[in-house]
Structure formats: structure tokens, C-alpha cells
Amino acid sequence: MPSPLRALPFLRDLSLVLVLSTVGGSLAVAQVEPTNETAAAPSAEQPREVFGDEERVTLVDVLVEVPERLRLRLENGKTVEEVGLTAWTGNLPLPIVSVDAPPGRDGWTQVIYLDAPLSAEGTIPWAAQLLAARLEDLVALGPVEVILADPTPRRLLGSTANPAALDEALAGVVFDDPGGGILTDLREEVVEARETLDPEERDAFESAVAQEEIRLLTERHDLLLGELLNHPGNGRKVVYWISSGFDGAETEDAVEPTSISLRTTALAQTLAAYGWMTVPLLRPPPDAPLKPGKRIGKLRFTGFGGAKMGDPNESKGPWIPVVSLSYEEDREPERGRASYDLALALRADGRLQDAEDAFRAALRWFHGDPRTAAEQSDCWEQLAEVLHEQDRDEEARRAYEQVARLRPEIEPGSVYRSRIQEPQTALDVLAEQTLGLVVRSDSALDQVLASLRTKVVLSLQLAGTSDGALLPLEIFGPADQEILHPQWLRRGTTERIAEARGQLLLLQELEPPEDLEDLEIHIVGRSPNGLEVTLSWLPPEAVIPRAAVMSRLSLATVDETGVAGWTHHTVASATTATLVLPATPEDGLLIVVVEDLTTGQWGARIVDIPTENFTEAGERLSSPATL
């Protein structure tokens, strides 16, 4: 039979995704056939260790940051009871079984993840140089791996503690910038469409671009998860994620911010639950176009300060006032205007490089004077257009940012609004929920590396059935001591991982294992309620554990905009299920991914949805096509 991945435009074909894994949601289930057989198998999915028989109890490593006084007591052998640490999920206490204080039993698992499509020009070289300046500090913490996703992930450097090898890998992206800035490119298409399309066409186009932006971000998130979940690691895991950020909150003219916010939250919860501290590296914005303070001749007054006389270690002593002044000899507004007029003439003559030099000279002569803000705005705008004409789009965007800062009244929808409005907002969510920090400067990265050396790992005892649930986590210390920690735990494979596996299968970026070779798909037929499908994922002679085996059925339709609308349904103590899937396409694909949360095994199939009217008996696909 022909490959089921035929002619997909991203997959570019209407299709349907059915992911069968282990946990719950909602879906019309026509029939579920349970079995009464029993078996027991150790969990390969759980973090570390299993105790007991009927009730599963696992040890989960959680990274925490405690005040220095408490940390020193832990390092000196004090128990968590003596220190006063407690852990909770909801109203249920979680016993703290052990403590791994710094420097820890094992080093850190470190991944530098360079996301090229989400990184504007200059972002990856900036971050690579920032990290390369701290090679010794990085490798002292543990081995480092470098992954470049351009657009799909590949390893530039395997896990190593060799600073020279790490330096070489980072140098490669400094001199050959792979950044793409795909989100701002998409938004610029919207801006151009507003000027050329009629209102009806424009609305349809903007809606399509909004969906494409969501698809792209979801795809980037899935690829990141696919890489990180291949690293078993230990309790100390950190990913340095390099990108230019994306809008994750309500901002002017942002594309579908609410949907992106939901996806960002799901990503943050998943990274936290799987123990990954997330440190996004985000290139800082350009310097403010206007200088603070008040101009007095060629001196700029920026405020008062103070200096203490005598011994600085003494608590008392006289202070003398200090006036903060800077000397600005190069401000000459008239020469700035002359350079601006010259630049306009050079641009009209087609001498773009000379025009660029003249516009930059004008800005130097204006020197950020608030009195010439309007003239500086015009100069930045002209400079941006000249840069754009030279195909230097990222430099042009940064020049446009200066225009927007000088002229906040610019109408929504203009080219200045095509940039990412609040690039740090979503990254702050990721950092906060995973115990990380957004890095935009040398000092912030130094702060992160210093904090890694003092993190403590707590092993928590988590009881219950492996149902894939996300559990909120709270850790408390003594009344006056704040304990920082990730905000989520998991009980088995989460729904977000089932969705990522389905997406990566479609992208052919994931090779399903051969754990479950007996997966069969029986397409029964269509009814007024939808497509009827029978699934079988274990042979009849399979032995089922005494405790209920939980299987999660996760479904989503897929069209040319990508995977969307996931639903999840729990099936307990069953090896087969008959489902009615509403709103399925007439022609497309069916993907089935099976994950057994009890054993950690999973398998997958991709098959075509038949277009012809097939019989009620349907077609038994005993050997479905696989990736």
C-alpha cells in the first residue's frame, strides 16, 4: 500500500490524529471491552523506584532553592524535620525521603538549545558569546550538550565536559548565524496584506496567519520536548533555551495571544513536571533612543548621589553629596539636520550604503536630545527603510523599534507592530514555573550559574495510580523562610507528551519503538455520529495487572494548519476499545500511539482513512504502515 504520509503540505492534507496513551479526558466511547486477566510489571515510566504491590509509590526528585542558612544546615547533616521542610500536593503531604545537598551526588545535565526559527538575526551569536565567556563555569557544573534546531534538532556537540570542544561548537554559530525570526516574518506578511487586500480577503488571510503562528509555536515546543525527554538525567537538569521569545499575554495586535498563552503554560507545566529547570536567553533591547536627565549646555545632569567619608566599613560617618553629570561634546543638532538632508539625497540617488552612513551620523549629532525627538524618529525611520532595501531585515526591525519608542502614537497594524510585542512575558512564565530565570545580560547569567551551585534536590514519595495527572507542588520551610521550587509534579506520562508524540510522528521526527507490535486498527465504517474505529493494542493472551490498567485515548484533527483540538479519554482494564470519532475528514490519516503508563511501553501506527464507502465489517489492518 502507498505510504500514508503521501502529499501532506506540512503534512498538507486533511487528516485525523488518534493518540492512544494512558490517561483521561472526554470522547464518545461506543464500546469498551475489559478483561479480567492479571499481571504485574515494573514501571519503566516512573522517575526512580517502585515500592509496594497494589498501590504504586515512586520517588520523585525535585530541585529546590533554599535560603543559605537552611542549606548550610542540610549540608551539615540536619534532617528535613530539623530544618522544617514540608512538601504538599493539594491537601496531601508528600514525605521527603532524602536530601541531596550541594555539591550533590552527580553533576548537572546541561543542554544548550539553539532554536533558530524563533531567533531573530543576531540572537544566537549574542547568546553563544555570552555562554562561551563562561566555559569553565559551565563544565565545572557538569557535562554540556549543544543542540541546534534549524528547523529540526541536530547535535552540534554531544555531552562533554571539555571546554575546548564546547568553545568550538559555540564559535560555529557565532560566525554562521542560523537565526530565522520566523514569527516576525509572518507578522510582516499580515502588515503587507493589510495594504493590498480587500477587507474580506484580508480577514481570511490574517486568520490563516494566526493559525500558522500557533502551529509553528506548537511545533517548536514539541521539538524541544522531544529532545529533552530523551535525557534521563538526574535531579539536576537545566536547559538554556535561546530564542527571541514570543507573545504569551494580551498585547496590542498580537496574533491569538490567548491560544499562545495556553500553549506556553502547558509547556511550562510539562518541563517542570519532568524536572527541567528552564533558563531562556533573550537578547536585550537596543538602548533607549533618548538620554535621561536635563541638558545644561554640554553637560547632562542625571541626579544626585552620595559618598560616605572615612572608613566604608564603619556604620556611621559623614556623607557628601555627589552630582551626576556627563559631558556631551558631540551634540550638534544643526550638523545632524545637515547629515539627514545629505542622507535623503544619497538615498534618492540609490547610494544606499552612503545614505546609511549619513543617517547614522545624523543620529550621533542629535545624540538622544529630547528636544529633537521628532527629527530622530524620522531619521530612524529612514534608516530602517534603507536597511530593509539592503535585505538587512533584522537591523531594520531594530531601527523600527526605536521609531515605535519615540512615537508611541503609531497606529496599530503598522510595520512597527509586526515585531514581537512582549518577548519576555511568555519566557518569564517558563522560568517561574521551572525554577529558572530569563537571562538578558552578563550579570543575569552569572547569577544563574551561581545559583546552580547551591540548589538542593529533595526526593519526594508520591503514591497513587499512574494516571498521567499533573499535580501542583508546594514546599514550605520555617515561617520566615521562602523555598523556591518547580510548581508541578506528574504521575506517569502527561497528556502534553501524548500530544507531542503525535505531532513528532507527523513530522517524522520520532521513531516509535517496537514495544507494542500487536497494535491493530479496525475501521468499521461511518455513521451519522462519525467514524467508528476499533482498536486493539495487546494480544488476547496478554496478562493484565490486578490494579486497573489505564489507557488514554488522545485525539486531534489535522488539516493544513496543523494539529489542533486534542481530546483525551481514559480506558481502564481494557485491551480493545470501539470509538465513534465525530467531525472526521473524508480523506486523511489516522495516527495511533499506544502508551502503557504502568510499564512505560508504547508503540505507534499511521494509516489512511479510506475515502470509499466501506462495509460494516470494515478492513482489518493486521500490518498497518509505520514510520
MIROTI-425199 format. One line per 2 residues: number of its first residue (from 1); their letters; for each residue x, y, z of C-alpha. Coordinates in pm, whole numbers. Example, Ala and Ser with C-alpha at 12.3 -4.5 7.8 and 13.67 -1.06 7.14 Angstrom:
<fivexs>
1	AS	1230/-450/780 | 1367/-106/714 $
</fivexs>
This chain:
<fivexs>
1	MP	0/0/0 | 125/355/-61 $
3	SP	282/548/222 | 18/713/443 $
5	LR	239/1020/459 | 168/1091/92 $
7	AL	122/1453/-13 | 96/1631/318 $
9	PF	169/2001/266 | 317/2040/613 $
11	LR	166/1731/611 | -55/1933/381 $
13	DL	-357/1704/377 | -664/1681/590 $
15	SL	-604/1405/838 | -705/1280/1178 $
17	VL	-473/1202/1465 | -563/944/1726 $
19	VL	-309/903/2003 | -368/613/2237 $
21	ST	-179/655/2561 | -255/628/2929 $
23	VG	-477/892/3096 | -804/1087/3077 $
25	GS	-1027/1343/2907 | -1353/1328/2711 $
27	LA	-1460/1142/2398 | -1763/947/2277 $
29	VA	-1691/582/2353 | -1929/340/2187 $
31	QV	-1789/26/2343 | -1510/-75/2578 $
33	EP	-1432/-442/2632 | -1249/-501/2961 $
35	TN	-1059/-815/3050 | -1029/-984/3388 $
37	ET	-677/-1113/3342 | -400/-1005/3578 $
39	AA	-27/-936/3563 | 242/-719/3715 $
41	AP	527/-533/3550 | 772/-282/3694 $
43	SA	723/75/3574 | 978/199/3323 $
45	EQ	800/533/3312 | 834/632/3678 $
47	PR	1125/850/3781 | 1327/622/4005 $
49	EV	1194/344/4227 | 873/146/4295 $
51	FG	754/9/4629 | 456/-200/4731 $
53	DE	208/-414/4539 | -139/-271/4477 $
55	ER	-55/95/4540 | 236/231/4342 $
57	VT	477/454/4532 | 757/632/4350 $
59	LV	1043/858/4443 | 1045/1187/4255 $
61	DV	1349/1415/4257 | 1262/1783/4293 $
63	LV	1506/2071/4261 | 1468/2346/4522 $
65	EV	1639/2667/4624 | 1655/2724/4999 $
67	PE	1794/3018/5198 | 2162/2990/5279 $
69	RL	2107/2932/5649 | 1884/2629/5584 $
71	RL	2111/2499/5309 | 2413/2504/5537 $
73	RL	2220/2309/5800 | 2128/2048/5539 $
75	EN	2489/2027/5420 | 2590/1966/5780 $
77	GK	2361/1662/5805 | 2048/1805/5962 $
79	TV	1725/1622/5871 | 1435/1785/5688 $
81	EE	1233/1763/6010 | 1502/1951/6199 $
83	VG	1526/2211/5924 | 1147/2237/5898 $
85	LT	1084/2145/5531 | 748/2000/5420 $
87	AW	606/1918/5075 | 243/1908/4965 $
89	TG	26/1842/4661 | -313/1992/4728 $
91	NL	-405/1890/5083 | -191/1576/5076 $
93	PL	153/1575/5239 | 441/1423/5041 $
95	PI	705/1253/5259 | 1058/1382/5195 $
97	VS	1262/1062/5185 | 1611/1204/5127 $
99	VD	1807/1524/5062 | 2093/1570/4817 $
101	AP	2265/1891/4927 | 2531/2071/4716 $
103	PG	2755/1978/4551 | 2534/1674/4506 $
105	RD	2589/1310/4420 | 2602/1384/4046 $
107	GW	2675/1689/3837 | 2425/1884/3630 $
109	TQ	2282/1765/3299 | 2309/2078/3081 $
111	VI	2159/2132/2736 | 2215/2443/2525 $
113	YL	1920/2451/2283 | 1951/2696/1993 $
115	DA	1606/2747/1839 | 1692/2901/1501 $
117	PL	1340/2969/1361 | 1241/3153/1680 $
119	SA	1568/3352/1694 | 1598/3682/1511 $
121	EG	1923/3767/1340 | 2200/3828/1594 $
123	TI	2028/3649/1884 | 2214/3316/1862 $
125	PW	2561/3475/1820 | 2488/3703/2118 $
127	AA	2387/3409/2338 | 2674/3189/2216 $
129	QL	2931/3455/2305 | 2768/3503/2644 $
131	LA	2799/3131/2717 | 3147/3098/2562 $
133	AR	3278/3358/2806 | 3188/3117/3088 $
135	LE	3316/2785/2956 | 3499/2685/3273 $
137	DL	3200/2770/3492 | 2968/2565/3273 $
139	VA	3176/2247/3255 | 3253/2269/3628 $
141	LG	2882/2212/3688 | 2863/1904/3466 $
143	PV	2865/1789/3103 | 2713/2020/2841 $
145	EV	2535/1928/2519 | 2469/2172/2230 $
147	IL	2163/2120/2008 | 2078/2336/1706 $
149	AD	1713/2317/1594 | 1726/2453/1237 $
151	PT	1442/2377/1194 | 1467/2023/1335 $
153	PR	1712/1939/1614 | 2063/1807/1549 $
155	RL	2354/1777/1789 | 2639/2015/1734 $
157	LG	2814/1867/2036 | 2744/1555/2237 $
159	ST	2751/1568/2615 | 3102/1674/2718 $
161	AN	3296/1843/2996 | 3569/1951/2753 $
163	PA	3574/2336/2743 | 3770/2344/2415 $
165	AL	3511/2130/2237 | 3231/2345/2377 $
167	DE	3409/2661/2265 | 3444/2526/1913 $
169	AL	3074/2433/1891 | 2962/2777/2009 $
171	AG	3207/2955/1779 | 3043/2788/1480 $
173	VV	2709/2964/1538 | 2877/3296/1620 $
175	FD	3033/3320/1274 | 2747/3149/1087 $
177	DP	2425/3286/1238 | 2138/3039/1175 $
179	GG	1870/3270/1315 | 1545/3298/1121 $
181	GI	1300/3525/1306 | 1008/3339/1152 $
183	LT	738/3492/1374 | 820/3850/1278 $
185	DL	834/3742/914 | 480/3609/948 $
187	RE	357/3930/1106 | 513/4137/830 $
189	EV	308/3936/583 | -3/4050/771 $
191	VE	111/4412/753 | 167/4391/379 $
193	AR	-167/4215/328 | -350/4498/504 $
195	ET	-224/4734/238 | -302/4521/-70 $
197	LD	-607/4301/4 | -972/4397/29 $
199	PE	-1129/4365/379 | -1280/4018/326 $
201	ER	-960/3873/182 | -753/4046/449 $
203	DA	-956/3897/735 | -924/3547/590 $
205	FE	-550/3592/539 | -493/3725/890 $
207	SA	-687/3432/1035 | -473/3188/836 $
209	VA	-151/3355/951 | -271/3349/1314 $
211	QE	-329/2976/1292 | 9/2930/1126 $
213	EI	178/3118/1411 | 12/2891/1666 $
215	RL	110/2583/1462 | 471/2698/1440 $
217	LT	498/2766/1812 | 338/2432/1900 $
219	ER	580/2259/1664 | 879/2437/1822 $
221	HD	759/2338/2169 | 709/1975/2062 $
223	LL	1057/1953/1914 | 1207/2091/2235 $
225	LG	1014/1839/2446 | 1113/1555/2215 $
227	EL	1481/1633/2271 | 1469/1691/2646 $
229	LN	1264/1382/2726 | 1537/1168/2569 $
231	HP	1766/1275/2855 | 1701/1065/3165 $
233	GN	1948/1275/3367 | 1915/1305/3741 $
235	GR	1763/1560/3976 | 1982/1838/3839 $
237	KV	1881/1922/3480 | 1890/2261/3310 $
239	VY	1817/2374/2954 | 1948/2705/2821 $
241	WI	1686/2787/2557 | 1798/3052/2307 $
243	SS	1523/3232/2111 | 1383/3580/2056 $
245	GF	1077/3500/2262 | 712/3513/2162 $
247	DG	398/3688/2280 | 227/3500/2557 $
249	AE	-1/3764/2705 | -261/4010/2583 $
251	TE	-71/4272/2381 | -167/4512/2107 $
253	DA	-207/4342/1770 | -52/4015/1890 $
255	VE	-176/3712/1697 | -403/3485/1904 $
257	PT	-230/3569/2233 | -470/3363/2442 $
259	SI	-403/3042/2250 | -29/3103/2269 $
261	SL	-59/3168/2642 | -233/2833/2693 $
263	RT	39/2654/2498 | 311/2831/2693 $
265	TA	151/2732/3023 | 126/2368/2910 $
267	LA	492/2372/2808 | 595/2522/3143 $
269	QT	395/2264/3337 | 548/1979/3138 $
271	LA	907/2100/3177 | 852/2148/3550 $
273	AY	691/1806/3593 | 980/1638/3411 $
275	GW	1238/1816/3627 | 1389/2058/3372 $
277	MT	1497/2395/3505 | 1450/2635/3212 $
279	VP	1684/2930/3154 | 1577/3127/2844 $
281	LL	1847/3352/2695 | 1685/3658/2534 $
283	RP	1886/3929/2362 | 1828/4267/2533 $
285	PP	1651/4551/2351 | 1853/4834/2199 $
287	DA	1949/5127/2415 | 1682/5392/2464 $
289	PL	1693/5650/2183 | 1666/5946/2422 $
291	KP	1906/6010/2705 | 1770/6063/3058 $
293	GK	1826/6377/3260 | 1839/6750/3187 $
295	RI	2075/6919/2943 | 2270/7225/3069 $
297	GK	2490/7344/2787 | 2706/7045/2703 $
299	LR	2659/6890/3047 | 2383/6641/3124 $
301	FT	2250/6629/3480 | 2104/6286/3574 $
303	GF	2056/6310/3951 | 2210/6322/4295 $
305	GG	2413/6058/4470 | 2623/6036/4782 $
307	AK	2958/5917/4907 | 3049/5834/5269 $
309	MG	3368/5978/5402 | 3604/5781/5622 $
311	DP	3615/5404/5664 | 3347/5246/5438 $
313	NE	3319/4954/5684 | 3204/5184/5962 $
315	SK	2826/5205/6011 | 2841/5578/6082 $
317	GP	3016/5864/5910 | 2953/6188/5724 $
319	WI	2816/6176/5367 | 2897/6425/5094 $
321	PV	2651/6494/4810 | 2750/6391/4458 $
323	VS	2601/6539/4142 | 2582/6300/3845 $
325	LS	2691/6483/3528 | 2809/6373/3186 $
327	YE	2987/6580/2921 | 2841/6563/2570 $
329	ED	3065/6746/2331 | 2933/6575/2018 $
331	RE	2574/6710/2026 | 2525/6945/1730 $
333	PE	2160/6948/1613 | 2236/7166/1310 $
335	RG	2501/6925/1188 | 2252/6644/1249 $
337	RA	1998/6812/1022 | 2262/6865/753 $
339	SY	2360/6497/769 | 1993/6397/748 $
341	DL	1937/6610/433 | 2251/6463/278 $
343	AL	2130/6111/357 | 1796/6177/186 $
345	AL	1976/6292/-129 | 2208/5991/-126 $
347	RA	1913/5754/-87 | 1729/5919/-377 $
349	DG	2045/5868/-585 | 2046/5496/-499 $
351	RL	2363/5512/-289 | 2222/5309/-3 $
353	QD	2542/5241/193 | 2640/5610/184 $
355	AE	2286/5704/286 | 2302/5463/580 $
357	DA	2631/5620/698 | 2482/5969/674 $
359	FR	2166/5873/869 | 2381/5720/1143 $
361	AA	2595/6036/1152 | 2279/6245/1195 $
363	LR	2172/6033/1491 | 2516/6079/1650 $
365	WF	2487/6457/1619 | 2135/6455/1765 $
367	HG	2278/6243/2048 | 1943/6147/2203 $
369	DP	1832/6505/2272 | 1462/6501/2378 $
371	RT	1418/6837/2202 | 1485/6673/1864 $
373	AA	1281/6357/1928 | 1062/6408/1620 $
375	EQ	1364/6455/1394 | 1531/6148/1542 $
377	SD	1215/5947/1478 | 1219/6048/1109 $
379	CW	1588/5962/1091 | 1540/5618/1245 $
381	EQ	1250/5550/1007 | 1456/5645/702 $
383	LA	1746/5435/829 | 1514/5136/876 $
385	EV	1389/5166/518 | 1744/5187/383 $
387	LH	1841/4877/580 | 1533/4695/453 $
389	EQ	1626/4784/94 | 1965/4621/159 $
391	DR	1793/4299/281 | 1915/4356/636 $
393	DE	1574/4294/786 | 1671/4230/1146 $
395	EA	1868/4556/1167 | 1569/4727/1006 $
397	RR	1336/4583/1271 | 1555/4713/1549 $
399	AY	1556/5057/1388 | 1177/5040/1366 $
401	EQ	1170/4960/1738 | 1340/5293/1803 $
403	VA	1073/5468/1595 | 799/5299/1796 $
405	RL	962/5405/2123 | 989/5764/2006 $
407	RP	638/5770/1862 | 409/5556/2080 $
409	EI	106/5701/1900 | 188/5498/1586 $
411	EP	-130/5336/1463 | -186/4964/1539 $
413	GS	-119/4740/1245 | 169/4946/1110 $
415	VY	500/4782/1030 | 630/4875/1376 $
417	RS	377/4639/1532 | 495/4338/1335 $
419	RI	766/4277/1592 | 713/4057/1897 $
421	QE	540/4291/2142 | 631/4133/2476 $
423	PQ	903/3873/2405 | 989/3817/2770 $
425	TA	636/3766/2906 | 597/3404/2796 $
427	LD	959/3322/2884 | 901/3456/3236 $
429	VL	618/3201/3273 | 852/2918/3171 $
431	AE	1126/3036/3405 | 898/3095/3703 $
433	QT	729/2754/3690 | 1055/2563/3642 $
435	LG	1276/2747/3896 | 1464/2925/3616 $
437	LV	1543/3282/3520 | 1529/3480/3194 $
439	VR	1883/3593/3105 | 1927/3924/2920 $
441	SD	2271/4026/3046 | 2610/3901/3162 $
443	SA	2520/3958/3525 | 2196/3759/3496 $
445	LD	2382/3458/3353 | 2640/3483/3633 $
447	QV	2351/3485/3880 | 2206/3168/3725 $
449	LA	2537/2980/3728 | 2598/3080/4089 $
451	SL	2252/2958/4188 | 2308/2618/4023 $
453	RT	2594/2557/4264 | 2361/2593/4563 $
455	KV	2048/2404/4452 | 1923/2120/4673 $
457	VL	1747/1805/4545 | 1465/1659/4756 $
459	SL	1338/1305/4692 | 962/1302/4750 $
461	QL	747/994/4796 | 448/1004/4559 $
463	AG	171/743/4589 | -117/658/4356 $
465	TS	-208/504/4022 | -7/602/3717 $
467	DG	-280/806/3552 | -71/1079/3384 $
469	AL	-201/1350/3615 | -26/1684/3665 $
471	LP	-8/1763/4035 | 53/2108/4187 $
473	LE	355/2118/4418 | 414/2333/4724 $
475	IF	719/2317/4951 | 734/2510/5277 $
477	GP	1011/2597/5520 | 1007/2776/5854 $
479	AD	763/3065/5868 | 1020/3330/5778 $
481	QE	1200/3131/5503 | 1084/3117/5140 $
483	IL	1153/2794/4947 | 1168/2829/4568 $
485	HP	1075/2519/4367 | 913/2394/4044 $
487	QW	536/2419/4056 | 435/2079/3915 $
489	LR	479/1703/3960 | 350/1421/3739 $
491	RG	211/1075/3792 | 313/895/3473 $
493	TT	319/1034/3118 | 126/1359/3088 $
495	ER	-129/1447/2821 | 106/1707/2674 $
497	IA	361/1434/2599 | 100/1227/2416 $
499	EA	23/1533/2203 | 392/1597/2136 $
501	RG	446/1236/2031 | 159/1262/1784 $
503	QL	299/1584/1638 | 652/1446/1610 $
505	LL	527/1133/1437 | 361/1352/1177 $
507	LQ	682/1546/1130 | 874/1218/1101 $
509	EL	1094/1337/1388 | 1010/1046/1615 $
511	EP	1071/677/1555 | 816/472/1750 $
513	PE	963/180/1947 | 864/-179/1886 $
515	DL	731/-233/2238 | 371/-294/2124 $
517	ED	380/-476/1793 | 27/-611/1829 $
519	LE	-148/-277/1777 | -432/-320/1526 $
521	IH	-673/-67/1378 | -1012/-182/1253 $
523	IV	-1205/92/1070 | -1566/-29/1096 $
525	GR	-1748/240/899 | -1918/577/908 $
527	SP	-2241/657/1087 | -2437/981/1134 $
529	NG	-2235/1031/1452 | -1892/996/1291 $
531	LE	-1622/742/1210 | -1635/414/1403 $
533	VT	-1295/264/1483 | -1200/-43/1683 $
535	LS	-853/-53/1837 | -668/-348/1981 $
537	WL	-332/-289/2144 | -247/-611/2329 $
539	PP	-279/-974/2217 | -570/-1174/2368 $
541	EA	-333/-1382/2583 | -186/-1067/2749 $
543	VI	-193/-1072/3128 | -337/-761/3294 $
545	PR	-218/-645/3641 | -457/-670/3934 $
547	AA	-465/-292/3962 | -657/-123/3680 $
549	VM	-452/-68/3367 | -510/289/3249 $
551	SR	-502/368/2877 | -550/720/2746 $
553	LS	-710/784/2408 | -593/1123/2276 $
555	LA	-740/1257/1953 | -699/1559/1728 $
557	TV	-791/1655/1374 | -511/1769/1149 $
559	DE	-550/1994/848 | -312/2221/660 $
561	TG	-285/2445/967 | -153/2159/1179 $
563	VA	-267/1955/1478 | -537/2112/1692 $
565	GW	-825/2035/1925 | -683/1748/2126 $
567	TH	-921/1545/2341 | -826/1271/2588 $
569	HT	-1025/975/2719 | -939/718/2985 $
571	VA	-993/347/2930 | -933/121/3233 $
573	SA	-858/-252/3238 | -908/-291/2861 $
575	TT	-712/-415/2563 | -968/-308/2300 $
577	AT	-1198/-10/2253 | -1454/88/1991 $
579	LV	-1479/464/1942 | -1701/695/1743 $
581	LP	-1492/990/1628 | -1703/1293/1534 $
583	AT	-1613/1552/1270 | -1351/1343/1092 $
585	PE	-1228/1440/745 | -1343/1247/441 $
587	DG	-984/1179/345 | -674/1187/562 $
589	LL	-468/993/813 | -526/813/1136 $
591	IV	-238/805/1385 | -247/573/1682 $
593	VV	14/597/1958 | -15/348/2243 $
595	ED	149/423/2579 | 109/188/2874 $
597	LT	168/402/3180 | 215/100/3403 $
599	TG	509/-40/3208 | 622/268/3016 $
601	QW	592/81/2685 | 446/243/2377 $
603	GA	401/185/2006 | 255/369/1707 $
605	RI	89/330/1367 | -12/567/1089 $
607	VD	-285/458/843 | -504/620/578 $
609	IP	-868/694/639 | -1046/531/341 $
611	TE	-1240/763/113 | -1473/499/-34 $
613	NF	-1790/364/129 | -1662/55/306 $
615	TE	-1867/-225/453 | -1976/-258/812 $
617	AG	-1719/-534/857 | -1454/-283/764 $
619	ER	-1092/-358/684 | -868/-539/928 $
621	LS	-527/-377/918 | -316/-651/1069 $
623	SP	7/-495/938 | -52/-117/932 $
625	AT	210/109/781 | 457/252/1027 $
627	L	706/537/1016 $
</fivexs>
